[in-house]
C-alpha cells in the first residue's frame, strides 16, 4: 500500500479556535424557554435565601426584647416608690425609648413586649421554614433543569463532533491521532457540560447573591457595609489574576491527557504486536513517561490553587475582623441591636461565600474553556474534500474513467506521489495496477472516490469532473475492498449489508456466495447471525476479506476497486475468489491492485507504476515483450512459484 507522507505545510498549519466557551453556551439557545428555567428557579431560590437572615434577626430581637422587658418590669417592681421617678430617665435612655414617657406608659409598652415576644418568635420561625422550603424546592428544580440542559448540550456537541469527524478529509485524519480525537469527544465535552450544568449556574447565582447582599447591607447599615467594601476589589483582582494564570495550564493538562490517551489507544489496538515482540516493558515505560508529563502539569496547577485559596480565606477573615470591630463598637454604643448584628454577620457570610464560589468556578471555567477551544478547533477545521457550492448529483454512470495529467502531493507540498498520470478506463474494462511499494498504486484508487483531490490535473467519470458532483452520489456508485479489511461489531449479516441496510436475505446470501463466503458462514452455529468481534477479530484474514468483498458486491457498483483483495487468502481460496470476481467484474469498470501478477494477467489494461509515474501501459503479452520492469516482476514471481512447487515435491 502507498505509504502516507506526514510532513506538514507551514502555510496550512491549524489555527487555534478562541471563544469556544461562549460558543458552547450558545448551544443552550437551541432549547429556548427550557434553557431559561434553571436561571428563573435559581433567582427564586436565591431570593428565598436572602430573606432568611432578616427572619433570624426578628427571632433574636423578639427574644432579647421580651427578655429585657421582663427584666425591667421585675426591676421596677423592686425599686421603692420614692426612687422610681429618679430612675425613670435612665431606664428610658438605656432602653432607647422616648424621654416623654410616663412610668405607666413605660409599663404598658414593656408588658406588650413581653406578651408579643412568643407570637413574634413563632411567626419568624414559620417564615424561616417557608423560605427554607421554597429554597429547597426551587434549588431542586434548578439543579434538575440545569443537568437536563447540560446533557442536551453535550448530546449536541458530541453529535456535531462525530458528524464533523466523519466528513473531514483523509488529509485531516493523516495529521491527527485517533486518541486525540477520542478524548475531545469524551473528556473535553464532559468538562464543558459540567461548567454549563454547574459552573455557569453557580456563577450567575453568585452574582445574584452578591448583588442582593450588597444592596441589603447598605440599606440595613451603611457604616458597617463600608467597613468591609475595600476587601471586595482586592479579592476580585486576585481571582482575575489566577484565572489568567490557570487557563493555559488547563489547556496543557488536556494536551497531556490527549497524548496519554493516544498511547493507551495505540497499545490496546496493537496488543498482539506488543506481546509478539515482547515489548511490554518498553511500552510501559512510554506510558509512564506520558503519565508523568500529565502528573507534572497537574501538580503545577494544583500548586497555583493551593496558594490562591488560603490567600482568599485570609482576606475574607480580615473582612470579618473589621465587621466584628465596627459592629462591636456599635452594640456597645447602643446604636445596633444584637439581632441586627447577627443579621449583618449572616449577610457578610453571603457576601464572601459567592466570592469563594468564584474561586471554584474559575477552576471549572479554566478546564471547560480549554476543552471548548479544543472542541471547536475540530468543528472549525477546514475540510479539504467537500461538495463545492452548486455541486450536482452524479447520474448513473457507465464507468468511463479518465485521469488527465494528474499530479498529487500529500498536504499540498513535498515531492509528488503521482506525477502527470494520464490514462483512460473504458466502461467494463479491468485496469490492473502494478508496481513496487510507494509507486503510487493506492494513491490512484484513493483519488477515484475523492478521498483526496489531485494537486494538478483532473479526474472524470463519464465526462463529469469529480469535483463538480456530490460526494454521496459519487461514492454510492463505487464499490471498494481495501487491503486493510475493516469489519464492525455486529453480525455477519450486518457487515455484509453495511452499505445497503435494507438488503433482503436473498441479496445478502447471493453476494456472499459470489464472494465464496457463504459456505464458511453457514458452518458457524448461528450462520449469518454470527457475531463479529471488534474489527472482525473472530474471523480469519481470508474470511474477513471475503465478507468485505461481499459487502462491496451487494451494492452492485458500476465501478469496482479491489486493493489487493486476495492478499489474505491461500492459493485455493484465491482461485475460487478470483473465479467469482472474473464473472462479477464483467460489465463493471474495475481497478485492481495485486501483488501476485497471476491475478491480473487477464486485465484489459495493466498500468506499471514506478515512483509515481506510469512507465508502461498495455496488456500482459505486450508488456511482457516490451517493458523490462513488467518482465522482471513476472519472471521473479514465476521463478519464485516454481521454486515453491519444487520444494513442495
C-alpha positions in Angstrom: 0.0 0.0 0.0 1.1 3.5 -0.8 2.9 5.0 2.3 1.3 8.1 3.7 3.5 11.1 3.8 3.1 13.0 7.0 5.1 16.2 6.5 3.1 19.4 7.1 2.9 22.5 5.1 3.6 25.6 7.4 1.2 27.7 5.3 -1.6 25.3 6.3 -0.9 24.9 10.0 -4.1 24.5 12.1 -5.2 27.7 13.8 -6.4 27.6 17.4 -10.1 28.3 18.0 -10.9 31.0 20.5 -14.0 31.9 22.4 -15.0 28.3 22.5 -16.8 28.6 25.8 -19.1 31.3 24.6 -19.9 29.3 21.5 -20.7 26.2 23.6 -23.0 28.3 25.9 -24.9 29.4 22.8 -25.9 25.8 22.3 -28.4 26.5 25.1 -30.4 28.7 22.7 -31.4 25.6 20.9 -33.7 24.9 23.8 -35.3 28.4 24.2 -37.6 28.5 27.3 -36.3 25.3 28.7 -32.8 26.9 28.9 -34.1 29.8 30.9 -35.9 27.6 33.6 -32.9 26.8 35.8 -32.0 30.5 36.0 -35.5 31.5 36.9 -35.6 28.9 39.6 -32.1 30.0 40.7 -33.3 33.6 41.2 -36.3 32.4 43.3 -34.1 30.1 45.5 -31.5 32.9 46.0 -34.2 35.5 47.0 -35.6 33.0 49.5 -32.1 32.5 50.8 -31.6 36.3 51.2 -34.8 36.6 53.3 -33.7 34.2 56.0 -31.2 36.5 57.9 -33.9 39.1 58.3 -36.2 36.4 59.8 -33.4 35.3 62.2 -32.9 38.9 63.3 -36.7 39.0 64.2 -36.3 35.9 66.2 -33.3 37.2 68.1 -34.9 40.7 68.6 -38.1 39.2 69.8 -36.3 37.0 72.3 -34.0 39.7 73.6 -36.7 42.4 73.6 -39.1 40.2 75.6 -36.4 39.1 78.0 -35.1 42.7 78.6 -38.7 44.0 79.0 -39.4 41.2 81.6 -36.2 42.0 83.5 -37.0 45.8 83.6 -40.5 45.1 84.8 -39.1 42.9 87.6 -36.5 45.6 88.4 -39.2 48.3 88.6 -41.2 46.2 91.0 -38.2 46.1 93.3 -37.4 49.8 93.3 -39.1 51.7 96.2 -41.8 54.1 95.1 -40.0 57.3 96.0 -37.0 56.4 93.9 -38.8 55.2 90.7 -39.2 58.8 89.4 -35.5 59.4 89.7 -34.6 56.1 88.0 -37.1 56.5 85.1 -35.0 58.8 82.8 -32.0 56.4 83.0 -34.3 53.4 82.2 -35.8 55.2 79.2 -32.3 56.2 77.9 -31.0 52.6 78.3 -33.9 51.0 76.5 -33.9 53.7 73.8 -37.4 54.9 74.5 -38.7 58.5 74.3 -37.9 60.6 77.4 -41.5 61.9 77.5 -42.9 58.5 78.5 -44.5 58.3 81.9 -44.0 55.3 84.2 -47.4 53.9 83.4 -46.8 54.2 79.7 -43.4 52.5 80.0 -45.0 49.6 81.9 -47.7 49.2 79.2 -45.0 49.1 76.5 -42.9 46.6 78.4 -45.8 44.3 79.1 -46.7 44.5 75.4 -43.1 43.5 74.5 -43.3 40.5 76.9 -46.7 39.4 75.6 -45.8 39.8 71.9 -42.4 38.1 72.1 -43.8 34.5 71.7 -46.0 35.4 68.8 -43.2 37.2 67.0 -40.9 34.3 67.7 -43.4 31.8 66.2 -44.2 33.9 63.2 -40.5 34.4 62.4 -39.7 30.7 62.7 -42.7 29.8 60.4 -41.4 32.3 57.9 -37.9 30.7 58.1 -39.4 27.3 57.4 -41.4 28.7 54.5 -38.4 30.3 52.9 -36.3 27.2 53.5 -38.9 25.1 51.8 -39.1 27.5 48.9 -35.3 27.4 48.5 -35.2 23.6 48.7 -38.0 23.1 46.1 -36.6 25.7 43.6 -33.0 24.5 44.2 -34.1 21.0 43.2 -35.9 22.3 40.1 -32.9 24.5 39.2 -30.4 21.5 39.5 -32.7 19.2 37.6 -33.2 21.5 34.6 -29.6 22.6 34.6 -28.5 19.0 34.4 -31.0 18.3 31.7 -29.9 21.3 29.6 -26.2 20.4 30.1 -26.8 16.9 29.0 -28.7 18.2 25.9 -25.7 20.5 25.0 -23.3 17.6 25.5 -25.5 15.5 23.2 -25.5 18.2 20.5 -21.7 18.7 20.8 -20.9 15.0 20.6 -23.2 14.6 17.5 -21.7 17.7 15.9 -18.2 16.4 16.6 -18.9 13.0 15.2 -20.6 14.4 12.1 -17.6 16.7 11.6 -15.0 14.0 12.1 -16.9 11.8 9.6 -16.9 14.5 7.0 -13.3 15.6 7.4 -11.0 14.6 4.6 -8.4 11.9 4.9 -5.7 14.6 5.0 -7.0 15.7 8.3 -7.0 12.2 9.8 -3.5 11.7 8.4 -2.3 14.6 10.7 -4.4 13.8 13.8 -4.2 10.8 16.1 -7.2 8.8 16.9 -6.6 9.1 20.7 -6.7 12.9 20.4 -10.0 12.9 18.6 -11.5 10.4 21.1 -10.6 12.5 24.2 -12.1 15.6 22.6 -15.4 13.8 22.0 -15.5 12.4 25.6 -13.4 14.1 28.3 -13.4 17.6 26.7 -17.2 17.5 26.1 -17.8 16.4 29.7 -15.8 19.3 31.1 -17.8 21.7 29.0 -21.0 20.0 30.1 -20.1 20.3 33.8 -19.4 24.0 33.5 -22.7 24.7 31.7 -24.7 22.5 34.1 -23.0 23.7 37.3 -20.3 26.3 36.9 -22.3 28.8 34.8 -25.3 28.4 37.1 -23.1 28.9 40.2 -21.5 32.0 38.6 -24.9 33.6 37.9 -26.1 32.5 41.4 -23.0 34.1 42.9 -23.7 37.4 41.1 -27.3 37.5 42.2 -26.4 36.6 45.8 -23.5 39.2 45.8 -25.6 42.0 44.3 -28.6 41.3 46.6 -26.4 41.1 49.7 -24.6 44.4 48.9 -28.0 46.1 48.4 -29.4 44.7 51.7 -26.2 45.6 53.6 -26.2 49.2 52.5 -29.9 49.6 53.1 -29.5 48.0 56.6 -26.4 49.7 57.9 -24.2 51.7 55.6 -21.4 52.3 58.0 -20.9 48.6 58.5 -21.2 47.9 54.8 -18.5 50.5 54.0 -16.2 48.8 56.6 -15.9 45.7 54.5 -16.2 47.1 51.0 -12.4 47.6 50.5 -12.0 43.8 50.7 -14.1 43.1 47.6 -11.9 44.7 44.9 -8.8 43.0 46.4 -10.5 39.6 46.2 -11.8 40.2 42.7 -8.4 41.3 41.4 -6.8 38.1 42.8 -9.4 35.9 41.1 -8.8 37.7 37.8 -5.1 37.1 38.1 -5.4 33.4 39.0 -7.9 32.9 36.1 -5.4 34.3 33.6 -2.6 32.2 35.0 -4.5 29.0 35.2 -6.2 28.9 31.8 -3.1 28.0 29.7 -2.2 25.4 32.3 -5.6 23.7 32.0 -5.1 23.7 28.2 -1.7 22.0 28.7 -3.3 19.4 31.0 -5.8 18.5 28.3 -3.0 18.2 25.7 -1.0 15.9 28.0 -4.2 13.8 28.6 -4.7 13.6 24.8 -1.1 12.3 24.4 -1.6 9.8 27.2 -4.9 8.6 25.7 -3.2 8.2 22.3 -0.6 5.9 23.8 -3.3 3.9 25.5 -5.4 3.6 22.4 -2.4 2.5 20.2 -1.3 -0.1 22.8 -4.8 -1.5 23.2 -5.2 -1.7 19.4 -1.7 -3.3 18.9 -1.6 -5.5 22.0 -0.9 -8.6 19.8 2.1 -7.0 18.2 3.4 -5.8 21.6 3.1 -9.3 23.0 4.6 -10.9 19.9 7.7 -8.8 20.1 7.9 -8.8 23.9 7.8 -5.0 24.1 5.6 -4.8 27.2 8.3 -3.2 29.3 9.2 -0.6 26.7 5.6 0.3 26.1 5.0 0.5 29.8 7.9 3.0 30.1 6.4 5.0 27.2 3.1 5.1 29.0 4.8 6.1 32.3 6.5 8.9 30.6 3.2 10.3 29.2 1.5 9.8 32.6 4.4 11.5 34.3 4.1 14.6 32.0 0.4 14.7 32.8 1.1 14.5 36.6 3.7 17.2 36.4 1.4 19.7 34.8 -1.5 18.8 37.2 0.8 19.3 40.2 1.9 22.7 38.9 -1.8 23.7 38.5 -2.6 22.3 42.0 0.2 24.4 43.4 -1.3 27.5 42.0 -4.7 26.9 43.5 -3.4 25.7 46.9 -1.7 29.1 47.1 -4.8 31.0 46.0 -7.5 29.6 48.3 -5.6 30.2 51.6 -4.9 33.8 50.4 -8.6 34.4 49.7 -9.6 32.9 53.1 -7.2 35.3 54.8 -8.7 38.3 53.0 -12.2 37.0 54.0 -11.1 36.8 57.6 -9.8 40.3 57.5 -13.2 41.4 56.3 -14.8 39.5 59.2 -12.5 41.1 61.7 -13.3 44.6 60.5 -17.0 43.9 60.9 -16.5 42.5 64.4 -14.7 45.6 65.4 -17.1 48.1 63.9 -20.2 46.1 64.9 -19.0 45.5 68.5 -18.5 49.3 69.0 -22.0 50.0 67.6 -23.5 47.4 70.0 -21.7 49.0 73.0 -22.9 52.4 71.9 -26.5 51.2 71.7 -26.9 52.0 68.0 -27.0 48.4 66.9 -29.2 45.6 68.3 -27.9 42.1 68.8 -30.4 40.8 66.1 -29.2 43.4 63.6 -25.6 42.5 64.3 -26.4 38.8 63.7 -28.3 39.6 60.6 -25.4 41.6 59.3 -23.0 38.8 60.1 -25.0 36.3 58.1 -25.2 38.7 55.1 -21.5 39.1 55.4 -21.2 35.3 55.0 -23.4 35.6 52.0 -21.0 38.2 50.7 -17.9 36.1 51.0 -19.5 32.8 50.0 -20.0 33.8 46.4 -16.5 35.2 46.3 -15.2 31.8 47.4 -17.6 30.2 44.8 -16.0 32.3 42.1 -12.7 30.6 43.0 -14.1 27.2 42.4 -15.9 28.4 39.3 -12.6 29.8 37.9 -11.1 26.3 38.2 -14.0 24.8 36.4 -14.1 27.6 33.8 -10.4 27.2 33.1 -10.8 23.5 32.4 -14.1 24.0 30.4 -12.7 26.9 28.4 -9.6 25.0 27.3 -11.7 22.0 26.4 -14.2 24.1 24.5 -11.4 25.6 22.4 -10.2 22.1 21.6 -13.7 21.0 20.6 -14.3 24.0 18.3 -10.8 23.5 16.9 -12.2 20.4 15.3 -15.6 21.9 14.4 -13.8 24.8 12.7 -11.3 22.6 10.9 -11.2 23.1 7.2 -12.4 20.2 5.1 -10.2 19.7 2.1 -12.7 17.4 0.4 -16.3 18.7 0.4 -19.1 19.4 -2.0 -18.5 22.7 -3.7 -21.4 25.2 -3.9 -23.8 24.1 -6.6 -22.3 20.6 -7.0 -24.7 18.3 -8.9 -25.7 14.8 -8.4 -23.8 12.3 -10.5 -26.3 10.3 -12.6 -26.0 6.5 -13.1 -22.7 6.0 -14.8 -21.4 3.6 -17.4 -18.0 3.7 -15.9 -15.8 5.6 -18.3 -12.9 6.9 -16.1 -10.2 9.3 -17.2 -7.1 10.6 -15.4 -5.9 13.7 -17.2 -2.4 14.8 -16.3 -3.0 14.1 -12.6 -0.3 15.1 -10.1 -0.8 14.6 -6.4 1.1 15.8 -3.3 0.1 15.0 0.3 -0.9 18.1 2.2 -0.2 20.2 -0.9 3.6 20.1 -0.5 6.7 18.0 -0.9 7.6 15.7 -3.8 4.7 14.5 -5.9 3.4 11.0 -5.1 1.8 10.9 -8.6 3.3 12.9 -11.4 1.4 13.6 -14.7 -0.6 10.4 -14.7 -2.8 10.1 -17.7 -4.9 7.1 -18.8 -8.5 6.0 -19.6 -10.6 3.1 -18.4 -13.5 2.4 -20.7 -16.8 1.1 -19.4 -16.5 -2.6 -18.3 -12.7 -2.7 -18.5 -10.4 -4.1 -15.8 -7.5 -1.9 -15.0 -4.6 -3.6 -13.1 -2.1 -1.5 -11.2 1.4 -3.0 -10.6 4.5 -1.5 -9.1 6.7 -1.6 -6.0 5.7 -0.2 -2.6 5.5 3.6 -2.8 5.0 3.6 -6.6 1.5 5.3 -6.3 -0.9 2.5 -6.8 -3.0 3.1 -3.7 -3.0 6.9 -4.3 -4.7 6.3 -7.7 -7.5 4.3 -6.1 -7.8 6.9 -3.2 -8.3 9.7 -5.8 -11.2 7.8 -7.5 -13.8 8.1 -4.6 -12.3 11.6 -3.7 -10.6 10.6 -0.5 -8.1 13.1 -1.8 -8.2 15.7 -4.7 -5.5 16.0 -7.3 -3.0 18.7 -6.8 -3.0 19.2 -10.5 -5.0 17.8 -13.4 -8.4 16.3 -13.2 -10.3 13.0 -13.0 -13.6 12.4 -14.8 -16.3 9.7 -14.8 -18.5 9.7 -17.9 -17.2 13.3 -18.6 -18.1 14.6 -15.1 -15.2 16.2 -13.2 -15.3 14.5 -9.7 -15.1 17.9 -8.1 -18.3 19.0 -9.8 -20.6 16.3 -8.3 -21.7 15.5 -4.8 -19.6 13.1 -2.7 -22.6 10.9 -1.8 -23.7 10.4 -5.5 -20.1 9.6 -6.4 -19.2 7.2 -3.7 -22.6 5.4 -3.9 -21.5 4.1 -7.3 -18.1 2.8 -6.3 -17.6 -0.5 -4.5 -14.3 -0.7 -2.6 -12.5 -3.6 -1.0 -9.4 -2.3 0.8 -6.3 -4.2 1.6 -6.8 -3.4 5.3 -10.2 -5.0 5.9 -12.4 -3.3 8.5 -15.4 -5.0 9.9 -17.6 -3.7 12.6 -19.0 -5.2 15.8 -22.3 -6.9 14.9 -23.5 -9.9 12.9 -22.0 -11.1 9.7 -25.3 -10.2 8.0 -25.0 -6.6 9.3 -21.4 -6.3 8.0 -22.3 -7.5 4.5 -25.3 -5.2 4.4 -23.3 -2.3 5.8 -23.7 -0.2 2.6 -27.3 -1.4 1.9 -29.1 -1.9 5.3 -32.4 -2.6 3.6 -31.0 -5.5 1.6 -33.0 -8.7 1.6 -31.8 -12.0 2.9 -31.6 -13.4 -0.7 -29.5 -10.4 -1.8 -27.1 -10.8 1.1 -26.7 -14.5 0.5 -26.2 -14.0 -3.2 -23.4 -11.5 -2.5 -21.8 -13.9 0.0 -21.9 -16.8 -2.5 -20.4 -14.7 -5.2 -17.5 -13.8 -2.8 -17.1 -17.5 -1.8 -18.1 -16.6 1.7 -21.5 -18.4 2.1 -20.1 -21.9 2.9 -17.9 -20.8 5.8 -20.6 -18.5 7.1 -23.1 -21.4 7.2 -20.5 -23.5 9.0 -20.9 -21.3 12.1 -23.6 -22.4 14.5 -25.5 -19.1 14.1 -24.9 -18.7 10.4 -25.4 -15.1 9.2 -26.3 -14.1 12.7 -22.8 -15.0 14.0 -21.4 -12.1 16.0 -18.2 -10.5 14.5 -15.8 -9.2 17.2 -14.2 -5.8 17.3 -12.5 -5.1 14.0 -13.6 -8.7 12.9 -11.1 -10.4 15.3 -13.2 -13.5 15.5 -12.7 -14.2 11.7 -9.6 -15.3 9.9 -7.9 -12.9 7.5 -9.3 -14.7 4.4 -12.8 -14.8 6.0 -12.7 -11.1 6.7 -11.6 -10.4 3.1 -14.4 -12.4 1.6 -17.0 -10.7 3.8 -15.6 -7.3 2.7 -15.9 -8.5 -1.0 -19.5 -9.5 -0.4 -20.1 -6.1 1.2 -18.9 -4.3 -1.9 -20.7 -6.6 -4.3 -24.0 -6.1 -2.6 -24.0 -2.5 -3.8 -23.8 -3.7 -7.4 -21.5 -0.8 -8.2 -20.6 0.4 -11.7 -17.0 1.0 -10.6 -15.2 -1.6 -8.5 -11.9 -1.1 -6.6 -10.0 -4.1 -5.3 -7.0 -3.2 -3.3 -5.0 -6.5 -3.2 -8.3 -8.1 -2.1 -6.9 -11.7 -2.3 -3.8 -10.9 -0.2 -5.1 -12.6 2.9 -6.2 -15.9 1.4 -4.4 -19.1 0.4 -4.0 -20.2 -3.2 -7.1 -22.4 -3.3 -9.3 -19.7 -1.8 -7.7 -17.1 -4.1 -8.5 -19.2 -7.1 -12.2 -19.5 -6.0 -12.5 -15.8 -5.3 -10.7 -14.8 -8.5 -13.1 -17.1 -10.5 -16.1 -15.3 -8.9 -14.6 -11.9 -9.4 -13.9 -12.6 -13.1 -17.6 -13.1 -13.6 -18.7 -10.3 -11.4 -16.3 -7.7 -12.9 -17.9 -8.2 -16.3 -19.8 -5.0 -17.2 -18.1 -3.1 -14.4 -15.1 -0.8 -14.7 -12.7 -2.4 -12.2 -9.4 -1.2 -10.7 -7.3 -4.0 -9.3 -4.2 -3.7 -7.2 -2.4 -7.1 -6.8 0.9 -8.3 -5.6 0.6 -11.5 -7.5 0.9 -10.9 -11.2 -1.1 -14.1 -11.9 -4.3 -12.3 -10.7 -4.0 -9.5 -13.3 -2.7 -11.3 -16.4 -6.2 -11.2 -18.0 -6.8 -7.5 -17.3 -7.8 -5.3 -20.2 -5.1 -2.8 -19.3 -2.1 -3.1 -16.9 -0.5 0.1 -15.6 3.1 -0.3 -14.5 4.0 2.4 -12.0 7.4 3.5 -10.8 8.0 6.4 -8.4 4.6 7.9 -9.1 4.7 7.7 -12.9 3.1 5.3 -15.4 6.1 3.9 -17.1 4.2 1.3 -19.1 0.7 0.5 -20.1 -0.9 -2.3 -22.1 -1.9 -6.0 -21.9 0.0 -8.8 -20.4 1.5 -10.1 -23.6 2.5 -6.7 -24.8 4.2 -5.7 -21.6 5.9 -8.9 -21.2 7.6 -8.3 -24.5 8.1 -4.6 -24.4 8.5 -3.5 -20.8 11.6 -4.6 -18.8 10.1 -3.7 -15.4 7.0 -5.8 -16.0 9.1 -8.6 -17.4 11.3 -8.5 -14.3 8.2 -8.7 -11.9 6.7 -11.5 -13.9 9.9 -13.6 -14.1 10.7 -13.1 -10.4 7.3 -14.2 -9.4 7.1 -17.2 -11.8 10.6 -18.3 -10.7 9.6 -18.0 -7.0 6.5 -20.0 -7.7 8.4 -22.7 -9.4 10.9 -22.9 -6.5 7.9 -23.2 -4.1 6.5 -26.1 -6.2 9.9 -27.8 -6.4 10.3 -27.5 -2.6 6.9 -29.0 -2.0 7.8 -32.0 -4.1 
